[in-house]
């Protein structure tokens, strides 16, 4: 059949595919590739969480269908987490729903609230699901440029100007705006004053806010990132997504939640009731143990990523690559060095893989405004990070200018 699928046609080619193919080819050829490409946490899930999963899965009563909205114990644990971490009261019955990771929750909420012709505001660069969840749902997007400086700091004034302009010049009025802080891929952080300014603006214009705080516990400056739900009036318009993937190194477990505005939570809960039976019950019980149990493991992961960050940033500077030291997340958002800037992020990523044996994520994969950067996920141990720094330094010495870079690009594995 020659019929095309409308929504699939709206999805662009997968930018990471070329780098992934080169990485696979290099490994088949016996090359040692240091992989900073995917933000896949490498530490083991804490043992007390694993033990709770094992204990629960041995009970056959847990093997059937679960609850799409999440088991009551987990929803209560989520509410308790928001109470002690952010000082926010959450009703576990009406203001939270368990999701199969935050990515699933974001995509299903997009499907639940999108009508034909709706416009949504999405930061650019951003984590792909923030944009493509709405594209798949049939919405139109308007991008808000974010994090386009090389200092690693967030410009509140610039963002709010862009937000005002987007709302003023959009017809129809945007339905919602997506926020993600600490940000993937840029590692940018914001304060509560910024959130309050967004809440006040969006309440005035009757625009929902969808906030993703998957990295709220991976911070390094002693200043815990806030939740938008701490702001006055936030529950009138805002819902927040959280994931246990990074906080407890549970990425493959696929467990998270959404919380906040009752209308949005009800919409997500209702659409999920048609699509899934919830995460496997033992996973939900283990997630409850993670949230209610000892939290020293969270500090341990935080220290681990801080140590890796410091080793990588120091080594990159030694190689002549000036990269802002991220205040949060497990990523470094690295400006492409000047000799390679004209190549763009995809070709520069290919060069790093080809000449240094280091895989990174091209910034273009997170939106066109990311093409001046690459994202580096600190998911290799400190010895491998030091080796990556040595490889990069040797590569830069071998390739000091754009002309030599173009010559090297002609090579292939």
C-alpha positions, 0 to 999 in steps of 0.5 A: 500500500502507498498510504502514508501515515500523517503523524509519522510523517510529522516526526523528523529523522532520528538525529542520533541514528547516524552516531549510533550506527557509527558507534555500533560499527566501531564496537563490531570492529573491536574499537573501545568506545567511551559512551557519553551518548545516552543518559542511562544511569549506570549505578546499581539500584540500591539494594533495599529497593531491589530486596523489596521487589524480590520480596513482593514478586514472590507473592503470586497475588501481585502477578495480576493486573495492577491499578492504572492510577497507581496503588494507594501506598505509592500515591501516599508516598508520593504525596509525603515526598512532596510534603517533606521536600517542597512543603507542598500538600498533595491529595493522593486521591485527586492530585497525583497519578502514577506513570510508567516513567515520566515520558509516558505520562507526558505523552499521554497527557498530551494526547488527553488535552490536545484538540485539533489546531491547539498550540503548545509552547515548548522550550528549544532545545529540549528533551524530545518528548516535550515536543514530540509528545504534542506532535504525535497528539496532533498539536501545533508547536511554537518553540521558545529558545532557551539556554543559547549562551555558553555560560551555563546560566539561565536568562529569566528576562529573555525567557519571559520576553519570548513567552510574552511574544509567543502568547501575543502572536499565537492564534489561537492562544496557546493551551500550555507551556512546557518547562523542564528544570533542571533542564535536559539537555542544557543543565540549566536551573531556575529559582522560585521567583522565576516559577512564580512569574510564570505562574502569574503570567499563565494564570492571567492568560489561562494557560496550563503549565507542564513542568518536568523535574526529573533531575530535581535531586541531582544537584551540586551547589547545595541549593535544592531545585524548587517545584513550581507547585510551591508557588501561590496559585500554581495548582490552578494551572500547573502539573508536575512530572517526576521520575525515580529513574535518576534519583534512585537509579531506577531507569529501567524500572519505568516508574514516575508520577504526575501531580498538581492540578486536579483537572489535568490529573483527572484527564491523564488518569482517565486516558491511562485507564483506557491504555494501560493497567499500570506498572507491575505491582512489585515495581510500585511496591519497590518504588514506595520503599524507595520514597519512604526508605533511607535516603542516603543513597540519593546523596550517594548518587549526587556525590558520584555525579558531582565527582564525575562532573568535576573530573570531566570539566577539569580534563576538558579545560586541560584539553582546551575545551571550555565547558560550563560546569553544570549546577545540576543533572547528570549532563554537561552541555558543551559548546562546540570548540571554535575550530569545529563550530562550522561543522555543527553538532552532528559532524562534530559528534561523528569526529569525536567518535571517529578520532577520540573514541568518545560518543556524545549526543548531537545537540541538534537532536534536542532542537535546532537551537541546540546545534552549537552544542553536544550533550555529554552524559556522565554515565561512565566511571571516573577512570573512563572519564579520564581516558576520554579526556586524554583521547579528546586532548590528543584529538584536538592536538591532531586537528587544530583547525576547521580544514583539518577537521573536514579532512578527517570527516572524509574518513569512515570506520 
